[in-house]
Amino acid sequence: MQLRDFKARKVTDDVMWVGAIDWDRRIFDELIPLPDGTSYNSYLIRGSKHTALIDTVDPAKTEVMLSRIKSTGIEKIDYIIANHAEQDHSGSIPIVIEQHKEAKVVVTEKCKGMLCDLLHIDAERMLVVKDGDTIDLGGLTLQFIHFPWVHWPETMLTWLPERAVLFSCDLFGSHLATGDLFADSQADVLLGAKRYYAEIMMPFRSNINKQLAKINDLEISYIAPSHGPIFNIPNFITDAYLDWVSSPPRNLVVVPYISMHDSTRQMVEYFVDGMARRGICTEQINLGDGDIGKLAMLLVDAATVVVGSPMVLMGAHPKVVYAAYLLNILRPKLLHLSILGSFGWGGKLVEQLLGVMPNIKAEVLPPVLCKGAPKADDFAAIDALVAAISERHAALSNKLTRKS
Ligand code: FEO
């Protein structure tokens, strides 16, 4: 294979970035929109005795990674650390172990099974490490920190104490294609990281909150995730995560909706305007544009969601059902939930939507459904909903103020 000429980039002494930037990718898992592309970060660490590769790249970018590795002059890789079995990080391992016949793939026990199943990697090529185990590279040590469910059950982080680098794989990552190797403290990185957290990590926030204690005492200089820039100001991202996973919801109402013939839109806009008059930040999200990431990001902080849908064939609009299903699996911190909608002759819109959200343990405030276009009594019912939500948000704001 003729390799194009890509170069490794220095992270810190003995640590090089040999990953790939995917500027043009627009969807991940055929589910998650990538408006800003993504990257697959792979890192090469050179000890005096051994060399290790931390994670690889998506199979579509194998050639780029191999070219960057070649540019370092390193000819022998002894260990390939598979922090996570998902193919955007493990997918190039088969080619690397083909080229480096003596290399061992370092994994958790669960990851071993997954790499056998997903990539048909021979179990004999794998070295299972327990939580806290270390590998001596010669002057440099790799320590493995088991960190399951961020976001698969087999995940671990790798700590390089002599350089104070934490290789965190998906945790702290962002789907962001950029030429910047480091994040410094740029707002767009934080936005990308929040989008990533919302779409991938939010369902596991309780688990992450508990596990963050495992890295509390590390004196970290760099957090090197497997997507997006490296954090050379680690608190920038760890503080953000702590807030996302553990802070109470904010004074924010989110209204994901669809309207077919304007009736639902009239209800939604009247509701949003009413909330604004009460001084409560309310975001109206038209589900027709297809970017569920925007909705997911708002759900990180929202205290209330009001779903808007017309009736279609006796139920909610399919795009609203899809959004409700996502709401259910993303498990945000919501405290209150309600529904606005319009119907022509009948149906089970409310029952259907609540039925797809069993994980949402929020208080359900009386939905407002109207026949055809909304009339005076429908707007009065929306006024009552605005009042009920405002009352609850006022109580929440008082609680937040007392805490701060
Ligand atoms: Fe970036 Fe879970 O893979």
Residues whose N, C-alpha, C, O or C-beta is under 5 A from the ligand:
A	BS01	FEO	E86 D88 D170
